[in-house]
């Protein structure tokens, strides 16, 4: 139970004579947080930062002999901003749960605190990889940071926190069609379009759902240009020593750039329950230049104890992060609902 108290009745691993083992699900990792650099604490809940367009192009006309300088230029810097969002995960151990033996758990209080901290880290990863837009606290709506999905969206940004047209990701760097139709040609085209915006090849870290990751691995299994009369060639690697079948590709290199794929289970989660968005979470992914992203904590991950009102020990872990995006343009997104 995420928000309610832990009671004896809901302890599925309560020690019993006929059940002397404990089955646990492996810890969920946070690949985006692991690669995200951290900047200093912001001064206010609304964070502002200067940014500039990627376009440094200009003409190359020559100059007449003896001509004075009469025209001038300067580099323009824009402004982006977002909001710090307060996230917390409470825990509680009821009287009977605290006095009940559970196999493999020596200290129920320490165990529940550890799990609450893990839920908080997952929640931070989920909100960063969501598509919610920035919003200021109003009525029953809390402060909300802008997730990656909204940063990379071509339109629809909050009017309170606009993204200048020169910084917005163009539609040719976004794929929204069916996942079954997503091919290596589509991926290469997105990378080429991103590299043209930067005047250089790109290296992007891809945070992709299981279905999209499998689709990308399948690129190497079939010839996308095989004709109807020529069967596609099935390619795979086999480990001779272990006899293992290997069908996983994590790095994709094209003329215009390189993609390093990271499997993520935190994409496009719902805000209230953290549930996977139907089909979108598994079928979609972000292709990011991690040098353009950072996290800033108005309040880092920490714990607060609450008074025991008689029902049991309790407390909560909380943090107040905001996500900083230097320049959205020059990055890619796959958002497929089918």
Protein Blocks (a to p, Z undefined) as FASTA:
>chain_A
ZZlccdfklmmkbccfklccdcdddddddfklmmpccddddfbfbdcdddddfblcdcfb
dcdehiacfbdcdddddddddddddddddddddfklmmpccehiablmlmmmmmmmmmmm
mmmmmmmmmcbdcdddehjbccddddfklmmpmghiafklccdfklpccfklccfbdfkl
pcfklmmmmmmmmmmmnopacdddddddfklmmmmmmmmmpcfkbcfklccdddddddfk
lopacdddfbdcdfkbccdddddfkgoiafklopacehklmmgccdddfklgccddfbdc
dddddddehjaccdddddddddddfblghpacdddfZZ
